[in-house]
Amino acid sequence: MKNIRIGIIGLGAMGRSHVRNILEKKIPGLKLTAVTDVVATQAALFPKIKFFPTPQKMIASGTVDAVLIATPHFSHTTIGIAALKAGLHVMVEKPISVHKRDAQRLIAAHKKPKQVFAAMFNQRTDPYYIAIRKMVRDGTLGPIRRINWIITNWFRTDAYYASGSWRATWQGEGGGILLNQCPHNLDLFSWMFGQPQRVRAFCGFGRYHDIEVEDDVTAYMEYDDGTTASFVTTTGEAPGTNRLEVAAENGRLVMESDRLVFTRNVVPMSEFSRTSENGFAAPKITEKIIPLSGHGEQHVAILQNFVEAIREGKPLIAPAAEGLFSVELANAMLLSAFKNRTIDLPLDGRVYEKVLERKIATSSRSKKK
């Protein structure tokens, strides 16, 4: 079967990384035939690959069967819609859009069943998260009571925020850590545990950096079944932490420092609570370290899956439509901080879109595009 011809749209850090992976033949069945970037001098980076001055010219050229969109966030929607309408297969970097309404517009443009539309949620290939999701879904943990995720190992310097004119403004990026670094974690959260029904969040806007968007977030979430969750993240804390703790009927699951440990109750929690005659007794437990290593093939695995979905019809690891959930969580957290109140989900995307438009219109820090 012939190779899938792909074009990379956007030659920033991620776009160049994808180009290298393809040129180094890490993704069998995928051939890079075109690149494009708003900066014309980027053409010199890959002189043997056809360069197009605009995404539109690449999309209409007939030289690609698929595109990978690795541009600043707002253009994911417009470029993605154009590529889908042209009949191309599409892979879009995270987040799939800046806000829920744009994500809905993008997803609605995907009308052809045989047209593959995927998102670059590469952390879904990590065996630790795969194992947690399986334990949640197969009933190993029993009903979940509480989820705590401290994910503060996203440290960024002031130089990082100064590295691109689109970074750290409402107009250019549409948000901060929730729209740039944490789409991965918000996607994993939803993928493993599902969407909560209520969100209350507190955000620090420029708490650690001279920026207008959020670089510090503490969120509390509730589910209708009584499960509660907390989510803490920042780009201003070093050394950072990545600790996920799940308290459930059958025990406690903790992921931290490349270890996944299940401390299991010999007798389920609620049963022990009812039957124990000693009010201060601790339940008997067994501790098991889940044998895992490495963090999967990440971007390469997602692209390989993309190729196999196109050529063989294999299910996608990360369908783009599921990217809506992480966008919705990010929007709900920001809206909660703006409004200083709890936000119910599903979120009304029109409300958040208007709030974001006002943020952009009144910004004193919007950079030149």
N, C-alpha and C positions, 0 to 999 in steps of 0.2 A: 504494500500500500504506500502511496506517495507521502512525502513529508508534508506536514502542515506548515504553510508559509505564514510567518508572523511578523508584524511590525511593532516596534516599541515606540510609544508616544510619550516623550519626556525623557531627557537624558540627565536628570539629576542623579543623586547618589543611588537611589533604588533602581532607576532605569538603567544606569550603567552596570549595576550588579546583575540585573536580568540579562543584559546583553552578553556579559562575560560568561554567565552560566550556559547560555545557548551556544555561543561560539566555541566554548570548551567541550561541547557535545555531551553535556551532563543530562540533557533531556532528549533521548532518542525519539525520532519522529518529528522533531520540531526544527525548522530551518528559519533563520533570521534573514529576511529579504528587504527590510526597510526600517528606517528610523526617522524621527522628526523631533524637533525642539524649537522653541521660540527664539533661542539664541543660535543664529546661523553658524557661528564658529564651531559649534559642537559637531558639525559634520566632519571636522578634521579628526575627531577621536576615532572614528571607524571608517576610514577612507574606502574600504572595499564594500561597504554596505550602502545601498541607495538611500540618499537623504532627501526628504521632502520638507519644504519650507513651512507647511502647515499640516495639521492632522487631517483636515478636509481633503487636501490633495492626495494624501496617502490613502485615505479611505476610498476615494473615487478612482484610484490608479489601476486597480486590477492586479496589483503585485502582491497582495496579501489575502490570506483566507481568514486571518484572525488578527486582533490587536491586543496589546497589553497597555493599559492606560496607567502611567506613572507620573502624572502631572499634579500641580497643586489642587487642593481638594475641590474647590467650586467647579472646576472644569471637568471633573469626573462625570458629572451629570450630562452636560451638553455634548461632550465628545462621545460618551457612552451611548447616548440616544442616537447620535448621527451614525455611529458604527453599527448599532443594532438595526436601524432602519435600512442601512445599506446591505444587510444580510450577512454581516461578518460575525464570526464567533468573537466573544469579548471576555477578557480577563481585566478586572479593575482592581487597582490597589485600594487599600483601606484608607479612610472610610469610603464606602461606596458613594456617599454624598455627605454634604455638611449637615443637612437637616432633613427631617422626616419627609416633608413635602417633596423635596427634590429626589429623595430616595424612592418615593412612590412613583414619581414621574419617570424615573429611570427604569424601574422594574416594569412599569406598564408598557414601555417600549419593546419589551421582550415578548413577542407574539408568536414566534415560530418554534414549535416543539423540538425540531432538530437543530436549532441554533443554540450553541452552548454559551451560557452566560455565568461566569464564575467570579469569585472574589478571592483576593490574595490573603486569606486568613491562614497563614503558614503555621501558626502555633497549634492548629488542630491536628498537626502531624506529630506533636510531642507525645511520647508514650505515657508520660505522667498524667496529662490531661485526658488522654484517651481512657486510661485506667479509672480515673475518678468518674468520668461520665458513665462508664460501664457499671461501676459499683452503685451509682445513683439509680441507674435505669433498671438493673437486674434485681434490685431489692436487697442487695447485700447489706446496705446501710440501714434499711428500714426507713420509716418516715423521717425526714430531715427536720430538725428543730431550729438550728441556727447555723449561719454561714458567716465567717469572718475572713476577709481577704485584705491583707496589708501588702500593697504592691508599690513600694517606694524606691525601687532600684532603677528608676528612669532619670537619674541625675543628668542635668544639662547645664552648661555654662552660659554666661552672657554672650560669649563668642558664637555659640551655637545659634542663639536667637538672632544674632546680627548677620548670620551667614546667608540669608535669603530675604529679599524684599517682601515676600509674601508671608513670612513667618510672624507669628505672635501678634496678629491684628485680626479684628473681626472681619475686615474686608478681604484680607488675603488668605486667612486660614480658617476663619469661622469659629475659632476657639483655641484652646491651648492643649493641655495634656489629655483632655478627654477626646479631642478630635485628632490628635497627632500620635501620641504614644499608646494611649489606653484603648483605642478601638480593638486591639488584640484581646486585651483582658476583658473588656465588656462583651466581646463576641464569645469568648470562652465561658464567661459567667452565664450568659443566656443559653449557650450550647449545652452546658453541663446541668444547669439548674432550672432553666426556663425563665420567662419574664415575671418579675414581681408585679403586684397590682398597685403599689404605692411607693413613692420615692420622696425622701426629704434629704436635701443636700446642703452643705455649707462649703462655699468655694472662696479661696483666696485669690484675688485678681492682682497679679504682679506682687505677690507676697515676697518672693525671693529674687525676682528679676525685674528689670525695668521694662515691663511689658503690660499691655492692657487686658490680656486674656488670663484664664485661670492657670495657675501653676501649683495649686494645692487644693485637694478635694477630700472631704469626709462625707460619705453618704450612708443613709440608713434606709433599708428597704423592707417592705412587708408583703407577704403572700396571703391570699385568702384562707389557706389551710393553717395559718398560724406561724409558718416559718418566718424568721426574721434574718436579715443579712446586713452586714456593714462592709463598706468598700472604702479603703483609704489609699490615696495615691498622691504623689508629688514629683516634681522635677527639681526640687530644691533641697533634698536630703541626702547626705552621704555620710557613712555608708548606708546604702538602702537595704530594704528587706523584701523578700517575696515569700510570704507565709500565708497559706490557705488552710483554714481549719473548718471542718464540717462536724457539727455535733448532731448525732442522729439517735434513733431508738436503739440501734444495735451497737453503738459505740462512737468513737471519735476517729476521724481521718485527718491527718496532718501532712501537708506537703511543704517541705522547706529544705533548702540546701541539698537538692538532688536526692532527697529521701522521701518516700511515701510510706507512712506508718499508720496501720489500722489497729487501734486499741479497742478490742471487741469486748462487749459485755457478755459474760457467760449466760446470764439471764437478761432478756431485753429490759431496758430501763423502766418502762412503765409497769411491767409485770413485777419486777423486783420491788418497786416502790409500793405496790399494793400488798405484796406477800411478806415483806420483811417485817419482823417483829421488833427490830432495833431501829429506832428513828435516826441513829447516827451511823448506821452501818454503811460501808462502801461496797458496791457490787464487785463481785469477782470479775477479773478481766484477763484476757490473753493479748499479747502484743505481737503483731506480725509486720515485718518490713516487706513491702511488696517489691519483688525483685525486678528492678527496672534499671536501664542505663541509657545514656545519650538522650538527645532531644529530637530525634527524627530527622528527616531530610528537608524539612522546612520548605523554603521557596521552590527548591528543585522538585520536591514531591508534589506540590500543588500544581506546578506546570506540567509534570508528567501525567497527573490525573486529568488535567485539562485536555491534553493530547489524546488520552485513552477515551475520554468522554466523547470527543469529536469523532475519532476513528472507529470506536467499538461500542459506543453507547453506555460506557460504564457510569455508574452514579458519581456525582461530584462530591468531593470532600467538603467543599465550601460553595454551595450555590449562592449566587449574588443576591437572590431574594432574601436569604437569611441575614444579609448585611443590614437589613432594615432594623433589626433588633438592637444592635449595638449603637446605631445612630439614635434610635429612640431613647435608649438609656442615657446617653450623653446629653441629649437635648433636655430630657426630664430633669437631670441633675442641675444643669445650668439654669433652667427655668425656675426650679425650686429655689436656687440661690437668689436669682433676680427678684422673685416674688415674695421670698421669705415665708414660704408655706409648702405644705405637702402637695405633690402632684400625683394625680391618678393616671394610671395606664389602662388602656391604650391612650397615648398622648394625642391631643388634637394638633396635628402638624401645622395647621394654618395659624394657630395662636403663636407657636414658637417662631414660625417664619416671619411674622410681623414684628415680634420682639427683636429678632436678629437684624432685620432690616433697619429698625430704629437704632440699634447699637452701631451699625455701620454708618448710618447717616449722621450720627452725633459724635462719632469718634474723632478725637483730635490727633490720633496717631496713625491714621491710615497711610500706608506707604504707597509710593508710586508702583503701579503694576509693572 
